[in-house]
């Protein structure tokens, strides 16, 4: 369902599986308060949408150096709307294999574990 937001389809189940085997980088783009209240996908990077453009740009001093700039990326938020914007931003920055997997609930229903921030 949320694969429609991205060039290539990726289900939340595929994101969970890829995250576990290290082939997919998962990014939570929700605000700090949201993540503090509910936790985040296990192993996911937390980069709030408002900071994504800076933290995902390898030329910026705030670049998140644990972000794989050439691999598969799955983004999520609370419902899928902000992650759609995040996927578009990442593509504008040159990331080629970016997927919106929807919201945190989709991750959990796909069997994904949660962890505290």
FENTAWO-V855856 format. One record per residue. N is the residue number from 0. RES is the residue in one small letter. PHI is phi as a letter, one per 40 degrees, with the letter a starting at -180 (NA if undefined). PSI is psi in radians with two decimals (NA if undefined). Layout:
BEGIN
<<N & RES & PHI & PSI> <N & RES & PHI & PSI>>
END
This chain:
BEGIN
<<0 & x & NA & -0.86> <1 & x & c & -0.20> <2 & x & c & -0.37> <3 & x & c & -0.37> <4 & x & c & -0.18> <5 & x & b & 2.82> <6 & x & c & -0.80> <7 & x & b & 2.53> <8 & x & c & 2.41> <9 & x & a & 2.16> <10 & x & c & 2.81> <11 & x & d & -0.60> <12 & x & c & -0.73> <13 & x & c & -0.65> <14 & x & c & -0.75> <15 & x & c & -0.84> <16 & x & c & -0.82> <17 & x & c & -0.60> <18 & x & c & -0.73> <19 & x & c & -0.68> <20 & x & c & 0.07> <21 & x & g & 0.23> <22 & x & c & -0.14> <23 & x & b & 2.34> <24 & x & c & 2.21> <25 & x & b & 2.35> <26 & x & b & 2.21> <27 & x & c & 2.08> <28 & x & b & 0.26> <29 & x & c & 2.90> <30 & x & c & 2.80> <31 & x & d & -0.76> <32 & x & c & -0.66> <33 & x & c & -0.77> <34 & x & c & -0.68> <35 & x & c & -0.61> <36 & x & c & -0.59> <37 & x & b & -0.21> <38 & x & g & -3.11> <39 & x & b & 2.95> <40 & x & d & 2.35> <41 & x & d & 2.21> <42 & x & g & -0.09> <43 & x & c & 2.60> <44 & x & c & 2.50> <45 & x & b & 1.94> <46 & x & b & 1.75> <47 & x & d & 2.50> <48 & x & d & -0.70> <49 & x & c & -0.39> <50 & x & b & -0.09> <51 & x & d & -0.79> <52 & x & d & -0.73> <53 & x & c & -0.82> <54 & x & c & -0.28> <55 & x & b & -0.01> <56 & x & c & 1.95> <57 & x & c & -0.26> <58 & x & c & -0.19> <59 & x & c & 2.50> <60 & x & c & -0.40> <61 & x & c & 0.26> <62 & x & d & 2.33> <63 & x & c & 1.72> <64 & x & c & -0.10> <65 & x & c & -0.02> <66 & x & c & 2.13> <67 & x & c & 1.90> <68 & x & c & -0.21> <69 & x & b & -0.06> <70 & x & c & -3.07> <71 & x & c & 2.42> <72 & x & b & 2.34> <73 & x & b & 2.24> <74 & x & b & 2.57> <75 & x & a & 2.84> <76 & x & b & -2.39> <77 & x & c & -0.71> <78 & x & b & -0.31> <79 & x & h & -0.21> <80 & x & c & -0.89> <81 & x & c & -0.59> <82 & x & c & -0.47> <83 & x & c & -0.75> <84 & x & c & -0.71> <85 & x & c & -0.74> <86 & x & c & -0.72> <87 & x & c & -0.76> <88 & x & c & -0.79> <89 & x & c & -0.70> <90 & x & c & -0.69> <91 & x & c & -0.52> <92 & x & c & -0.03> <93 & x & h & 0.01> <94 & x & c & 2.27> <95 & x & c & -0.53> <96 & x & b & 1.30> <97 & x & b & 2.39> <98 & x & b & 2.37> <99 & x & c & 2.03> <100 & x & b & 0.13> <101 & x & g & -2.31> <102 & x & b & 3.00> <103 & x & d & -0.62> <104 & x & c & -0.61> <105 & x & c & -0.71> <106 & x & d & -0.84> <107 & x & c & -0.78> <108 & x & c & -0.42> <109 & x & c & 0.05> <110 & x & g & 0.16> <111 & x & c & 2.46> <112 & x & c & 2.79> <113 & x & b & 2.73> <114 & x & a & 2.72> <115 & x & c & 2.65> <116 & x & c & NA>>
END
